């Protein structure tokens, strides 16, 4: 168990390959956009303006997907 945690720490601190750095940036941008849509709904109640509830459900899935992809990209090392 301790070895696994130590390996994860080393991978987190290590430099990622250029491709995975781009993947991480893309996941951050897309995930942040989905968070912005959800926060806009909380602030302005966008459902009253005709935005479908499915949009917000999809945003939740996008955030989860981007978090998983971002974590995978971050722990990939050269």
N, C-alpha and C positions, 0 to 999 in steps of 0.2 A: 504494500500500500504506500509506504513512504517513498519507494523508488518511483512509483508512478507520479506522485505529486512533485518530486524533485525533477523528473523529466519534463513535466508540464511547465514548471517554473523556468527551466532552461530554454525550452522552446518559445515561451512567451517573450523572453529577453533577447533571443537570437534574431538576426536579421532575416527577413522573408525574401524569397526570390521576387524579382521585378513583376512577374505576372501576378503573383498573389498579392502584392502591394496594390496593384490596380484593381483586383477583385475586391479587396478590403475597402478601397475608396468608393467603388461603385455600390457596394452593399451599404456603406454608411450613408451615401447620398440618397439611395432609394428608401432605406429604412427611415431616415430623417424626414423625407417627404411624406411617408405614410403617417408618421407621428404628427406632423404638422396638420394633416387632414383630420386626424382624430381630435387634436386639440382645438382646431377651428370649429368642429362640431360641438365640442363642450362649451366653447365660448359663445358661439352664435346660433346654436341649435339649427344646423343646416337642414335637418329633416323637414322643418317647417317651410323651407324654400324648395322642396321637391327633390332633394338628394335622397336616393334610395338607401335603405338600411344595408343592403348587400354591399355597398361601397365601403362602409365602415367595417363590416365583417371581413372583407377581402384585405383591408388595410391591416387588420390584426394578424392575418396570416402572412402578409408581406413582411411585417415587423419580425415575426418569429423566424421566417425563412432567412431574412437578412442577418439576424443575430447568429443563426447557425452557420451560415456561409462566412460571415465575418470572423467568427471564432475559429473555424477551420483554416481560413486564410492566415490568421494571426499565428497559429501554432505550427504552420508549415515553415521549416527552416531550410537554408541552403545546405 
